[in-house]
């Protein structure tokens, strides 16, 4: 006769903070949405890469003329990567799939799917004023959609103190990013490079590791 497995009465060890973002925390339905989103993001990056056309003539001088195209690509790649990373972290707090979550996620993916077009236009027009304004407007759309998605997950997802701290801090940071995007549009009428600087500033403080800016947004979040 087989021995009965011994029951361990001790409670399971809490998950390490760095492991909170593991896929599947919210069940298979949440995992399906996250997997679908990963595929769409991969396609968006692929489309942007396919827009990088080499010059017909050889020589470094010909390659140098493509610097606006490469700069626009690098900036947009950073943005897509930032959204993918934050989407992954956000979904670690999702616990169930609702209609609101599905459509907010679809709105975010739609907004991100416009990035290859505005990126191509920005690089092809050598960072002209109208191209920069279009680019910044395109960056505003995912920001609005992501805020909607986060509001849904904040309401229907994990309700722990850790989740509350995460949502408060990142919501503040996202609001600041949206304001910088919006400020870049009128600044582009002065010179397009001020608009591009605004976009680069947002990318910079999202990409950089946790530092003074992040601590500023998190200040008081645990008691708000």
Secondary structure, DSSP 8 states (H G I E B T S, - for coil): ---------S------GGGTT-TTTT-HHHHHHHHHHHHHHHHHHHHHHHT----SS-SHHHHHTTHHHHHHHHHHHHHHHHHHHHHHHHHTT--S--HHHHHHHHHHHHHHHTHHHHHHHHHHTTS-HHHHHHHHHHHHHHHHHHHHHHHHHHHHS--SHHHHHHHHHHHHHHHHHHHHHHHHHHHHHH-HHHHHHHHHHHHHHHHS-S-HHHHHHHTTTTT-
